[in-house]
Amino acid sequence: MNEQVNQEPKRSRGRPRAGAQDIDTSVGKDALIDATIDLLRTMPPSAITPVVVARSTGVHPSLIRYYFHNRATLLVAVAEKLTQRFAAQFEASAQSEGTAEERLCARISTLIDLNSTYPFFHQLFATEIAGSEDPAARAMITQFTNRGTAAYGSILRAGLGEGAFRGMDPSLLYVAVVGMSEFFVSARRQLEVAAGVSLDEAELREAYKAFVCDLVLNGARVRKTD
């Protein structure tokens, strides 16, 4: 009598063996988002994959698929949390008491600090979120950009009212400040190589914030010929 062999049904590669109920969910969705945010401190978003995130948290990649379905959805969730985390700081710098010049410098300083902590923050938005066809990603980049532009617009209008600023395009100011803030991290290494010595990051960052504020303010101020 031949012994009957029970074979398991074939499953697609990477899927849980018997369904979602067999996945170890002791590591939650928020923990995976936070782990991905930590990775953004040291690697570009293009290098972050479900396998990389799973390895950093000691879980199986199927758990990433269980919560997020794919890499794009994970990165949208990461961008969402990062935006929420720093929104309060940005809003405070845009609406704080003080002159328009002081508010503008506060916002610039906040952005430089953010990029120093998360050097690939804007790369995440520029390459992964802005380049995505996902409706949630497009809605997020629209909201993020419009919020930043509106904040600069509010400050510039206040400066016009105070007689301190001339007319400027807030969207172009937004782009310029983002670019100067983002480049600081890589430029620091470039300066160290050229100088042949290590530079104190905190000291250099404070000097850079003061320099960028002075540069932007001098560009925004009313000129004698205006």
Wavefront OBJ file of the C-alpha trace (Angstrom):
o trace
v 0.000 0.000 0.000
v 1.465 3.265 -1.113
v 1.694 5.924 1.496
v -0.152 9.067 0.423
v 1.993 12.168 0.449
v 0.287 15.442 1.245
v 1.906 18.264 -0.636
v 1.506 21.877 0.340
v 0.032 24.138 -2.339
v 2.587 26.207 -4.171
v 2.975 29.763 -2.917
v 4.396 32.807 -4.569
v 7.934 33.764 -3.697
v 8.227 35.736 -0.486
v 4.621 35.256 0.602
v 3.847 33.913 4.103
v 3.433 30.152 4.106
v -0.135 29.928 5.415
v -1.366 33.459 5.244
v -0.985 36.741 7.080
v -1.917 35.138 10.388
v 1.449 33.345 10.433
v 3.506 36.528 10.227
v 5.243 37.596 13.411
v 3.783 41.064 14.021
v 5.586 41.658 17.310
v 7.495 44.362 15.431
v 4.852 46.940 14.609
v 4.316 49.217 11.645
v 5.590 52.320 13.479
v 8.797 50.525 14.454
v 9.510 49.729 10.812
v 8.856 53.349 9.828
v 11.190 54.580 12.583
v 13.870 52.097 11.497
v 13.642 53.387 7.936
v 13.909 56.979 9.175
v 17.080 56.022 11.063
v 18.508 54.525 7.866
v 17.952 57.858 6.121
v 20.574 59.351 8.425
v 23.320 57.392 6.670
v 22.076 56.180 3.272
v 20.153 57.620 0.310
v 16.540 56.520 -0.202
v 17.509 54.734 -3.428
v 19.497 52.253 -1.315
v 16.649 51.548 1.089
v 14.721 48.397 0.191
v 12.386 46.114 2.171
v 15.286 43.678 2.561
v 17.549 46.402 3.994
v 14.854 47.562 6.437
v 14.090 43.972 7.436
v 17.762 43.269 8.075
v 18.125 46.380 10.225
v 15.189 45.342 12.425
v 15.784 41.585 12.434
v 12.479 40.682 10.759
v 11.540 38.824 7.584
v 10.915 40.974 4.469
v 7.401 39.516 4.308
v 6.533 41.686 7.312
v 7.320 44.802 5.257
v 5.001 43.546 2.515
v 2.340 42.711 5.090
v 2.225 46.288 6.420
v 3.146 48.324 3.333
v 2.702 46.018 0.297
v 5.708 47.539 -1.460
v 8.722 49.807 -1.093
v 6.953 52.892 -2.488
v 4.209 52.709 0.145
v 6.817 52.333 2.896
v 8.684 55.445 1.736
v 5.438 57.433 1.563
v 4.738 56.456 5.181
v 8.282 57.490 6.144
v 7.940 60.861 4.403
v 4.583 61.369 6.108
v 6.026 60.782 9.568
v 9.084 62.948 8.935
v 6.853 65.761 7.698
v 4.669 65.540 10.800
v 7.732 65.409 13.045
v 9.141 68.688 11.761
v 5.949 70.508 10.787
v 5.614 72.033 14.252
v 9.158 73.428 14.107
v 8.602 74.910 10.657
v 5.264 76.434 11.609
v 6.737 77.914 14.781
v 9.530 79.569 12.811
v 7.050 80.981 10.295
v 4.561 82.305 12.829
v 6.754 83.200 15.794
v 6.816 86.704 17.173
v 9.546 88.973 15.927
v 10.413 90.797 12.762
v 10.120 89.234 9.339
v 13.914 89.033 9.191
v 14.041 87.114 12.477
v 11.312 84.728 11.316
v 13.068 84.101 8.016
v 16.351 83.324 9.770
v 14.557 81.010 12.200
v 13.085 79.019 9.311
v 16.426 78.797 7.513
v 18.128 77.608 10.705
v 15.449 74.954 11.260
v 15.900 73.619 7.735
v 19.689 73.450 7.994
v 19.402 71.604 11.316
v 16.920 69.181 9.763
v 19.185 68.436 6.822
v 22.158 67.949 9.130
v 20.219 65.306 11.052
v 18.611 63.710 7.995
v 20.920 64.522 5.056
v 18.731 62.590 2.605
v 15.441 64.174 3.703
v 14.868 66.271 0.587
v 16.298 63.593 -1.669
v 13.501 61.365 -0.383
v 10.930 63.932 -1.478
v 12.644 64.935 -4.720
v 13.418 61.460 -6.078
v 11.053 59.021 -4.416
v 7.922 60.996 -3.533
v 7.815 63.618 -6.286
v 8.698 60.976 -8.878
v 5.982 58.563 -7.784
v 2.686 58.081 -9.603
v 1.023 57.036 -6.345
v -1.845 59.475 -5.593
v -0.905 59.588 -1.906
v 2.687 60.487 -2.787
v 1.619 63.208 -5.211
v -0.795 64.653 -2.664
v 1.960 64.702 -0.059
v 4.545 66.446 -2.227
v 1.917 69.002 -3.260
v 0.987 69.700 0.357
v 4.614 69.792 1.498
v 5.691 72.194 -1.260
v 2.656 74.440 -0.947
v 3.077 74.623 2.828
v 6.722 75.648 2.518
v 6.013 78.198 -0.202
v 3.097 79.646 1.776
v 5.299 80.017 4.859
v 7.897 81.983 2.927
v 5.107 84.023 1.323
v 3.748 84.934 4.747
v 7.184 86.060 5.934
v 7.859 88.051 2.757
v 4.492 89.811 3.001
v 5.251 90.747 6.586
v 8.616 92.089 5.477
v 6.961 94.174 2.773
v 4.600 95.595 5.374
v 7.524 96.451 7.627
v 9.336 98.122 4.735
v 12.236 95.695 5.132
v 11.800 93.392 2.121
v 11.322 93.998 -1.551
v 9.054 91.864 -3.694
v 10.290 88.299 -4.207
v 8.853 85.045 -5.528
v 8.299 82.845 -2.431
v 8.474 79.611 -4.447
v 11.937 80.504 -5.775
v 13.085 81.526 -2.296
v 11.834 78.152 -1.029
v 13.839 76.295 -3.697
v 16.982 78.346 -3.048
v 16.934 77.796 0.721
v 16.268 74.062 0.312
v 19.218 73.773 -2.055
v 21.621 75.634 0.224
v 20.477 73.634 3.248
v 20.734 70.259 1.528
v 24.225 70.783 0.133
v 25.765 71.651 3.494
v 26.287 68.045 4.642
v 28.234 66.908 1.577
v 30.055 70.232 1.340
v 31.421 69.798 4.864
v 33.383 66.718 3.762
v 34.569 68.585 0.692
v 35.859 71.444 2.856
v 37.627 68.997 5.191
v 39.434 67.328 2.289
v 40.488 70.689 0.863
v 41.666 72.003 4.257
v 43.370 68.762 5.234
v 41.871 68.901 8.735
v 38.702 67.767 10.476
v 36.093 70.452 11.057
v 33.816 70.688 14.064
v 30.351 69.932 12.657
v 28.369 71.951 15.214
v 30.636 74.988 14.928
v 30.635 74.870 11.137
v 26.858 74.460 11.039
v 26.278 77.540 13.200
v 28.642 79.567 11.034
v 26.868 78.317 7.914
v 23.425 79.189 9.289
v 24.594 82.727 10.033
v 26.141 83.006 6.568
v 23.021 81.769 4.721
v 20.740 84.021 6.785
v 22.917 87.035 5.996
v 23.050 86.081 2.314
v 19.277 85.648 2.000
v 18.431 88.740 4.026
v 20.719 90.918 1.926
v 19.039 89.580 -1.171
v 15.559 90.185 0.211
v 16.069 93.650 1.684
v 14.864 96.781 -0.016
v 17.589 98.312 -2.157
v 18.198 102.029 -2.452
v 17.366 101.874 -6.144
v 14.056 99.973 -5.571
l 1 2 3 4 5 6 7 8 9 10 11 12 13 14 15 16 17 18 19 20 21 22 23 24 25 26 27 28 29 30 31 32 33 34 35 36 37 38 39 40 41 42 43 44 45 46 47 48 49 50 51 52 53 54 55 56 57 58 59 60 61 62 63 64 65 66 67 68 69 70 71 72 73 74 75 76 77 78 79 80 81 82 83 84 85 86 87 88 89 90 91 92 93 94 95 96 97 98 99 100 101 102 103 104 105 106 107 108 109 110 111 112 113 114 115 116 117 118 119 120 121 122 123 124 125 126 127 128 129 130 131 132 133 134 135 136 137 138 139 140 141 142 143 144 145 146 147 148 149 150 151 152 153 154 155 156 157 158 159 160 161 162 163 164 165 166 167 168 169 170 171 172 173 174 175 176 177 178 179 180 181 182 183 184 185 186 187 188 189 190 191 192 193 194 195 196 197 198 199 200 201 202 203 204 205 206 207 208 209 210 211 212 213 214 215 216 217 218 219 220 221 222 223 224 225 226
